[in-house]
Amino acid sequence: MASFGHGTRRHPRTRGRTWSRSGPDRATLGIIGAICAVAGFFVLGIVLGPAAMVCGWLSMGRSWAGSRSPWALVALVLGAIDTLLALVLLTGAAGQGYGML
């Protein structure tokens, strides 16, 4: 029996069907990730690099397919480069000749 507005099918954008609208949008996450990646080249690359990669990945919508913001791709690539450089510098600093003796 049809009832007026009380059916089993709800509007597709109701609260239970989509993610929270109170969080940052994808463009903002891409810009934040790009800023973290650029700042990571100068200070705390081992921390800011992975943070930039996470922000870029979330900004892309956790997939490679579909349309994506250029900021998301910049954040992801620069974050990966930043993380690799930080790891190379850390392993190089732990090598021979830099110890106490």
SULUR-V582183 format. One record per helix or strand of 2 or more residues. SS is the DSSP state (@ for helix, = for strand). FROM is the first residue (numbers start at 1). LEN is the number of residues. Records with the same first field share a line. If there is no record, write none. Layout:
# SULUR-V582183
SS=FROM-LEN / FROM-LEN
This chain:
# SULUR-V582183
@=26-15 / 45-15 / 70-24
